[in-house]
Amino acid sequence: MLAILVAATTVAVAKDEVAYTGEYFYNFESAYLTPDGVGEQWCIKGDMSRAERPDRWGTSRVVVEGTLGPEGRYGNLGVCKRILTVTRLVQVVNMRGRE
């Protein structure tokens, strides 16, 4: 039963806030999350500095809490389907720089 709960992509944390797990990408132009099991990218609004390397270009596995905005075309060239306003960065692992 515990494995099923851990594998879930989202977990309710407050009225409009949800926890999301996924791959966070950032560079000098954009920052977005590719949530596990969703197949789309969400632009990030909020402080993600703990998930970023000093060279400001890379990826990290993250767990964040926040509020998801309505569908649309956001970010650089409209690649993001939604905007995720991050209220708390819960966990950061596997930080990698530009390769």
URBEL-V914205 format. One record per residue. N is the residue number from 1. PHI is phi as a letter, one per 30 degrees, with the letter a starting at -180 (999 if undefined). OMEGA is omega in degrees with one decimal (none if undefined). Layout:
N/PHI/OMEGA
N/PHI/OMEGA
This chain:
1/999/179.9
2/d/179.9
3/d/178.7
4/d/179.3
5/d/-179.6
6/d/-177.0
7/d/-178.6
8/d/-179.0
9/d/-177.7
10/b/177.8
11/b/-179.2
12/d/178.8
13/b/178.0
14/a/-173.8
15/e/-179.0
16/c/-179.3
17/c/-179.3
18/b/174.1
19/c/179.9
20/b/176.7
21/c/177.9
22/l/-178.8
23/c/179.5
24/c/176.4
25/c/178.3
26/b/169.0
27/a/-175.2
28/d/-178.1
29/c/-171.7
30/a/175.4
31/b/179.9
32/b/178.0
33/c/169.4
34/c/-175.6
35/d/177.2
36/e/173.6
37/i/-175.9
38/c/178.0
39/i/176.0
40/b/-179.9
41/c/177.7
42/b/175.3
43/d/-177.9
44/c/173.0
45/b/-178.9
46/k/-176.5
47/d/177.8
48/c/-173.8
49/e/178.5
50/d/-179.7
51/c/-175.3
52/c/175.6
53/d/-178.1
54/e/-179.3
55/d/174.0
56/h/177.5
57/a/178.9
58/l/179.0
59/b/176.3
60/a/168.4
61/d/-176.2
62/b/165.5
63/b/-179.1
64/b/171.2
65/c/179.4
66/l/-177.8
67/c/-177.9
68/c/179.9
69/d/-177.7
70/d/177.5
71/d/178.7
72/l/176.0
73/b/-173.8
74/b/173.5
75/i/-178.5
76/e/-178.8
77/i/176.5
78/i/-176.2
79/d/-178.0
80/c/-179.0
81/d/-178.9
82/b/170.5
83/c/176.2
84/c/176.2
85/d/-175.6
86/d/177.1
87/c/178.9
88/a/173.7
89/c/-172.4
90/d/-175.4
91/b/176.1
92/b/175.1
93/b/172.6
94/h/176.6
95/d/179.4
96/b/177.4
97/d/179.0
98/d/-177.9
99/c/none
